[in-house]
């Protein structure tokens, strides 16, 4: 890792200066300072440390963090993330947590400093982030580490297999040693369980407990969602197409799909939500190139996370604007409740897809592209139940929305199936609590 950082440091430095990333939390990730832990009592009872690498994991962990705080109010809850967007979202959605920090780089000295500062009685890793030094150091201190809602995508497993084929004489025992340092692996599916065992996890510590994302509660209505509902009703803007988690180079494809809808519904409105903040400017350029008028969410005189209505200058969506660019963090989920058509990004390009459960929880029909490797099991279940639509091209996505909009009975039936599938798949949260409760109940540290 030291060699990798040395070779790639110019790239990270340039990225940090260009996009304001990486440098702001460098001291914390190196273990030199932990401003987010300042509010913790000096002599606190062993904390519960939950690590959620980014936005998706943070969203799936909200209910778990809340339940743990209610059950163990005397224990501080510390939430860590790796990305800036994940950090912002965690702070917004988990006000009941006691502290937030950026996960340390996986060097022994930074890991030790972080563990000294947090002093956890238990570490919960949402999904599957395998950091060998972190696992080794927690094991040395007898701190249990439990992977919750663990998954290993087909793409990741193939990559593991490739490197094991080339360097198996070294990597296989190295991986097995690292994985033996965790206490339990609560995997989403039997396939995920088989894969983690194949990589070296002790079979007796691996269980199938389900996907924590099914236990997510519906996002509450926000000022933006209420305002947008009133605005669209007042100006008779319909239908509303919400395209969430759109990744790099997928923005123009989303605009093509929306263009198909506009052919039949000229008063349609597209809510375009890039996955990462650094894509906001690029998304705006793509909208300009498509010769459409748009308004940025940050320009609206509507309060919300990180926004004050005082300095903004747009009180409504102009009649000639067909796109609302959602250049904010944490507001997408609540907007799915307004969607007449929902697209989940990262799927029309080879990015592996994103979580389709957020629109489905509102009874909306998720539409996604062919690349869903990261959520293959979830996508397959929804398709089999007739609760989602998978398309091969942006034009097909547009046609699918038109078909649903012209056949509301079919849309409602599919939406109801999507919602029922989520309700019938809950339980991973309770199984996770049952797994960790004996450790916390019997832990006096």
C-alpha positions, 0 to 999 in steps of 0.5 A: 500500500505504501508503494501504491500511494507513493506512485499514485500520490500525484494523481490524488493531489491533483484530484484533491486540488481540482475537486476539493476531495481527499485533502480535507480529511487527510489528517483524520484518515492518517490518524493524526486528528479526529475532530468528529470525536470531540463530543465523545465523553473522555471515559465512555463505555465501549463504543459501537463503531459502524462503517458504511463506505459510501451513500448506499451503505449509509442509507442501508444502515440508518435503521440499524444505527437507530435500533442500536442506539435505542437498545444501548443508549449508554454506548456511543455510536460512531459512524465512519465512511470513506467518501465525502458524500457518504459522510454528509448523508450519514450526518444528515440521516443519522442524527441519533449517532454520537460521532462521525469520522472518516475511516482510517487508511489501512496502515497499522499506525493510522488504524491503531490511532483510530482504534485508540480514539474510538475505543470500540467494543464492537465494529460492524462493517456494512456490506464487505470492505476487507482491510487486512491491517484493520482486521488484524489490529481489532483481532489483536485487541479482541474487538469483535468485527461483524460484517453485516449485509455482506455481499461480493458481486460477480465482478468483484469475485471474478477479479479476486479469482483472477488475482488468485490465479496469478498470485495464489501462492501469496494471496490465498493464505494472505486473504485467509489470514485476514478473513480469519480475524473477523468474528462473523459474516452475515451475508445477503445470499447463499451465493455471497456466502459461498464466495466469502468462504471460497476466499478463505472465511471460516465456514462456521462464521458465515451465515445468510441473513438477508439484505439490510436494504430491505429494512430501510424505512421510507424517507420522510417528505422533505421541503423540496419534495413538498414544494416540487409536488405543489409546483408540478400540480400548479403548472400541470407538469406531468409526468415526472421522471426521476433518474437517480444515481446517474454515473459518469457518461450516463447523463446523455443516455438518460437525456435520450431516454427522457427525450423519447418520453417528451415525444408523447408527453411534452410537459414532462419533467426530468429530475436528474440526480448525478451519483457524485457531486463532482458530476454536477457541472458535467451533467449541466454541460450535457443538458446544455448540449441537448438544447434543453433548459434546466434549473439547478436545485441549488438555485431554488428558493427552497430550504434543505440540506446545505441550502438556505433560501435567502441567497437563492434566486429562482422561486419556481421551475420556468415553463421552458425548463424540462430538467431539474438538476438535483445538485444536492446530497440526501434529497433524492430518496424522498423525490421517488415518491413523486415519480411517474417513472423511475430510472436507477443509474449505473446500469446503462453503462458498465458500472454494476448498477445501484440500489433499486429498492428506494423507488420500489419502496414507494410502489414505483416500477424501477427501470434499469439497464443491462449492467446490474452485477452489483445488485444481481440477486435483487434485480433478478427477484424483481424481474421474476416477480414482474416488479421491474423492467430491464432495458438494453438501451436508453430508447427502450427505457423511454418506450417502457415509461410511455407504455406504463404511463398509457397503461396505469393499471399495469403500472399500479400492479407492478408497483404493488408487486415491487412494494410487496416484495420489499415488505416480504423480504424484511428481517435482516435487521432483526437477524443482525441485532440478534447476532451482535446482542450477546456480544454487547450484552456480555461486554463490560468494556 
